[in-house]
């Protein structure tokens, strides 16, 4: 597999998972609001944090898995 194709695949996976995580933000905000009612959660900040965490975790996992595969 060429390096450019591998980078594109990792980018696409991270983007897809990050976008899906961002779409889940309204549910996460309502869930956090029910658990921690005294803390005001800004949806934009929570969305960026969730998308960043999910996207980076999945991208890192796929890169590490790909790097450690047998040749």
Residue, then its C-alpha position, 0 to 999 in steps of 0.5 A: x500500500x502506498x504511503x499516500x493511500x495509507x494517509x488518506x485512509x487514516x484521515x477518512x477514518x478519523x474524519x468519519x468517526x469524528x463527524x459521527x461523534x459530533x452528531x452524537x453531541x445533543x444526546x451527550x449534552x442531555x445525558x450530562x445535563x441529567x447526571x450533572x444538572x448544576x454544571x452548564x455545558x456549552x454544546x459547541x465546546x462539548x462537541x469539539x471535545x468529543x469529536x477531537x477525542x473520538x477522532x484522535x483515538x480511532x485514528x491513533x488506534x488504526x495507525x498503531x494497528x497498521x504499523x504493527x501488522x506483519x509485513 
